[in-house]
Amino acid sequence: NFMPVQIQSWKNSVVPLGIKTEIPAQSSDSVPTAALSVYFDIDAEEVIAAPDFTLSWESLFERCPWATVFQTPQFVCTWYQCYADMYQPLLLVRLDSTGKLDGLLTLAVERVTGQLVFAGSFQAEYHCWLALPGDEQTFIIDALFRLRRLGFPSLSFAYLPPESPLQWLQRHWRHYALIRPTRKPLMEIGNGEPIRESLHKKSKKSFQTR
């Protein structure tokens, strides 16, 4: 009765989190604070096709400090359309007491294997959820427990963007987490002058040998 979750996160030059966790089906850390709804396949397609929902999504994206382009309606909806033959959309949507969107997790289920992935899968560098500051911890906990109740055995967060809230992995959750640091592959190029000179030399040499 455990749901394994794998997480990695870029931050500066060293990833502080490369985690495989086993999440229990129920925990005192999960206290639902708002209405969390699940939409799958055709129902999910109808939700994201609604203009009002798109506006709410964009507003939530703008207010979420750790959001990246891979969580925008433009990227997610385009990916759903391009890979409709391979994946079925799965949305976890949370509304606050006034009915406003305050949490969103965009996922997909592979048609052949039933594997649960983030929208974007390998085409998305960063995997994360959208939530408002102050509710960033409760939403992901509620969402993961809901996925566990739906019967999904695992979910992998490839990389979490900087500023992603990670406090939810403490307390009870730390007993199920394995931290694995990973270095970020960045190369300093300065003002780009050495690269331009190198390309210029190669271009000139190629022209002379013709």
C-alpha positions in Angstrom: 0.0 0.0 0.0 2.8 2.4 -0.9 3.2 4.7 -3.9 6.8 5.3 -4.9 7.7 8.7 -6.1 11.0 9.7 -7.7 12.1 13.3 -7.6 15.1 15.3 -8.8 15.6 19.0 -8.6 18.1 21.5 -10.1 19.3 24.2 -7.8 22.5 26.2 -8.5 25.2 23.8 -9.7 24.2 20.8 -7.5 20.8 19.2 -7.3 19.8 18.9 -3.6 17.2 16.3 -4.3 17.2 13.1 -6.2 14.6 11.2 -4.3 12.7 8.0 -4.3 10.0 7.9 -1.8 7.3 5.4 -0.8 4.1 7.3 0.1 1.6 5.6 2.4 -2.0 5.5 1.4 -3.0 7.7 4.3 -1.1 10.1 6.6 -1.8 12.7 9.2 0.1 15.1 7.0 -2.7 15.1 4.4 -5.6 17.3 5.6 -7.8 18.3 2.6 -8.2 22.1 2.6 -10.3 22.5 -0.5 -12.1 20.6 -3.2 -9.8 18.4 -5.2 -11.3 17.0 -8.4 -9.9 14.4 -10.9 -10.6 14.6 -14.6 -9.5 11.9 -17.0 -9.5 11.4 -20.8 -12.5 13.0 -22.4 -13.5 14.8 -19.2 -10.0 16.3 -18.9 -10.1 17.4 -22.6 -13.4 19.2 -22.0 -12.0 21.0 -18.9 -8.9 22.3 -20.6 -11.0 23.3 -23.7 -13.1 25.7 -21.6 -11.9 29.3 -22.0 -12.7 30.2 -18.4 -10.5 27.4 -17.1 -7.6 28.4 -19.4 -7.8 31.9 -17.9 -7.8 30.6 -14.4 -4.8 28.3 -15.3 -2.9 31.2 -16.7 -3.6 33.3 -13.6 -2.4 30.5 -11.3 0.7 30.0 -13.5 1.6 33.7 -13.2 1.3 33.6 -9.4 3.2 30.3 -8.9 6.8 31.2 -8.0 8.4 27.9 -9.3 6.3 27.5 -12.5 8.1 26.9 -15.8 7.0 27.0 -19.4 6.3 23.3 -19.2 3.3 24.0 -17.0 1.7 26.6 -19.3 -1.6 25.9 -21.0 0.1 26.4 -24.3 2.7 23.7 -23.8 0.6 21.2 -21.9 -2.4 21.4 -24.3 -0.2 21.2 -27.4 1.5 18.1 -25.9 -1.8 16.5 -25.2 -2.9 17.0 -28.7 0.3 15.8 -30.3 0.5 12.7 -28.3 -3.2 11.9 -28.0 -2.7 8.5 -29.7 -0.2 7.5 -26.9 -1.4 9.3 -23.8 -4.7 10.1 -22.1 -4.8 13.3 -20.1 -5.3 13.2 -16.3 -5.9 16.4 -14.3 -5.9 17.0 -10.6 -7.7 20.3 -10.0 -8.2 22.0 -6.7 -10.5 25.0 -6.1 -10.5 27.2 -3.0 -13.6 28.1 -1.0 -14.6 30.8 -3.5 -14.3 28.4 -6.5 -11.1 29.8 -7.8 -8.3 27.5 -9.1 -5.5 27.3 -6.5 -3.8 24.0 -7.4 -3.2 22.0 -10.6 -1.3 18.9 -11.5 -1.2 18.0 -15.2 -0.5 14.3 -15.9 -1.1 11.7 -18.5 -1.6 7.9 -18.6 0.2 5.9 -21.3 -2.4 4.0 -23.2 -0.3 0.8 -23.7 1.3 0.4 -20.3 -0.9 2.4 -18.0 2.1 4.3 -16.7 1.5 7.6 -15.1 3.7 10.5 -16.3 3.7 14.3 -16.2 2.3 16.1 -19.2 5.3 16.6 -21.5 6.9 13.4 -20.3 10.5 13.3 -21.7 9.8 16.5 -23.7 9.4 18.5 -20.5 12.6 19.3 -18.6 10.9 20.3 -15.4 8.0 18.3 -13.7 6.0 20.1 -11.0 2.6 21.2 -9.9 1.1 24.7 -9.7 -0.1 26.1 -6.5 -0.3 29.4 -4.7 2.2 30.5 -2.0 0.9 29.3 1.3 -0.8 26.2 -0.1 2.1 24.7 -2.0 2.6 22.0 0.5 -0.9 20.9 1.1 -1.9 20.6 -2.6 0.9 18.2 -3.6 0.3 16.0 -0.6 -3.5 15.8 -1.3 -2.8 15.1 -5.0 -0.3 12.3 -4.3 -2.7 10.6 -1.9 -5.5 10.9 -4.4 -3.4 9.3 -7.0 -2.6 6.5 -4.6 -6.3 5.9 -4.0 -6.8 5.8 -7.8 -4.4 2.9 -7.9 -1.4 4.4 -9.7 1.8 2.6 -8.4 4.4 5.3 -9.2 5.1 8.9 -10.4 8.5 10.3 -11.4 9.4 13.9 -11.0 12.3 14.2 -13.5 13.6 17.5 -12.3 12.1 20.2 -10.1 12.7 23.8 -10.9 14.5 26.2 -8.5 12.2 27.5 -5.7 10.1 24.4 -5.7 8.7 23.8 -2.2 10.2 20.8 -0.6 9.2 21.1 3.0 6.4 18.5 2.5 9.2 15.9 2.3 10.0 16.4 5.9 8.4 15.0 9.1 6.6 11.8 8.2 7.8 11.8 4.6 11.5 11.8 5.4 11.2 8.2 6.5 10.4 7.2 2.9 12.9 9.5 1.1 16.3 8.8 -0.4 18.3 12.0 -1.4 20.6 11.7 -4.4 22.6 14.8 -5.5 23.1 15.4 -9.2 25.2 18.0 -10.8 23.6 20.5 -13.3 25.3 20.4 -16.8 26.1 24.0 -17.3 28.9 25.5 -19.3 30.1 29.1 -18.9 30.6 30.8 -22.2 31.2 34.4 -21.0 30.4 36.9 -23.7 30.6 34.2 -26.4 33.7 35.7 -28.1 35.9 32.5 -27.9 33.1 30.5 -29.6 32.6 33.1 -32.3 36.4 33.1 -33.0 36.4 29.3 -33.2 33.5 29.2 -35.6 35.1 31.9 -37.7 38.3 29.9 -38.0 36.5 26.8 -38.9 34.4 28.7 -41.5 37.6 30.2 -43.0 39.4 26.9 -43.1 36.5 25.3 -44.8 36.3 28.0 -47.5 40.1 27.7 -48.2 39.9 23.9 -48.8 37.1 24.1 -51.4 
